[in-house]
Amino acid sequence: MKYGYARVSSIGQNLDAQLKQLEDYGCEVVYREKISGREKENRHEFNKLLERAKIGDTIVVTKLDRFARSTKDALSTIEILNESEVNLVVLNMGGDRLDTSTPIGKLMITVLSGIAEFEVDMIKERQLEGIELAKERGVYKGRPKRYTENHKGLQHAVKLFINRDENKLTVNEISEITNVSRATIYRAVKENIEFKA
C-alpha cells in the first residue's frame, strides 16, 4: 500500500500541489494536515499514518521538509520506519527521488545521517569557540538564572522542602504547589542558598 502525506504549516496555505504529486505517484490513501512541523506529537494525521503503515507499505512525501522539521528528526523517523519494514519515498530530494527500498536510497540515508551528526558537532564546536571568545572579552555571563534568592516561589519551595518531616509533602507536591521544578528545588538546597525568613 502506498500512503501519501501532505502537510503545510498554516491554515491559509494550499495542499493542492502536494496532493496532485502524490496522486500522480499512485498513492492510494493520502493523510493531510495544516499544522507546523515543529512538534511531532501535534501532527495527529502523521502519527496515525505511522501507526497504520505495515510491513512492505510505502510512505510518500513530496519533500523531506514536509516529513520532518530537521535532518535529525527525519533520520529518527526513518529509523522507526526501517524497524517496521516500511519504505519512504521523497519525490523531490534536491531534484532527485529518494527511495529507501533501493540500495542507493539506503546509501543516501546513511550519508544524510553522517552529515547530520557532523552538523551537530560543528554547531557545538562553534558555540564553544564563541563562548571562549566572549569570556576573553569579559562579556560572557552564562545563562541567566531564572530564580534568585529573592524569588518568593523558590523561597517557599525551599522552606517546604526543609520542613518535609512536619508537612509530609513530597518533592513532586512541593513542585506543584510552588510551580518551581524539582531540579531547581534540589539545586537551591544543594547550593545552600540563604533565604529570608
VENGI-V51189 format. One record per residue. N is the residue number from 0. NEAR is the number of other ideal C-beta (glycine too) atoms within 8 Angstrom. Layout:
n=[N:N]
near=[NEAR:NEAR]
This chain:
n=[0:1:2:3:4:5:6:7:8:9:10:11:12:13:14:15:16:17:18:19:20:21:22:23:24:25:26:27:28:29:30:31:32:33:34:35:36:37:38:39:40:41:42:43:44:45:46:47:48:49:50:51:52:53:54:55:56:57:58:59:60:61:62:63:64:65:66:67:68:69:70:71:72:73:74:75:76:77:78:79:80:81:82:83:84:85:86:87:88:89:90:91:92:93:94:95:96:97:98:99:100:101:102:103:104:105:106:107:108:109:110:111:112:113:114:115:116:117:118:119:120:121:122:123:124:125:126:127:128:129:130:131:132:133:134:135:136:137:138:139:140:141:142:143:144:145:146:147:148:149:150:151:152:153:154:155:156:157:158:159:160:161:162:163:164:165:166:167:168:169:170:171:172:173:174:175:176:177:178:179:180:181:182:183:184:185:186:187:188:189:190:191:192:193:194:195:196]
near=[9:11:16:15:16:15:15:9:8:7:4:3:8:5:11:6:8:13:12:8:10:15:10:6:11:6:11:6:8:11:12:11:10:10:8:7:11:5:6:10:5:8:12:7:11:12:10:9:12:10:6:7:12:8:6:7:11:11:15:14:14:11:10:10:7:11:12:10:7:7:10:8:10:12:12:8:12:11:8:9:14:9:6:9:6:13:11:14:14:13:12:9:11:4:4:6:8:12:9:13:7:7:5:6:11:9:8:10:12:8:8:11:9:8:9:12:8:8:9:9:8:8:8:8:8:8:8:8:8:8:9:8:8:9:8:6:7:5:5:8:4:4:3:5:5:4:9:6:9:6:8:6:10:16:12:10:16:13:9:13:11:7:8:11:5:5:7:5:9:6:10:7:8:15:13:7:10:12:6:11:6:8:6:12:17:9:8:12:11:6:6:5:8:5:9:6:2]
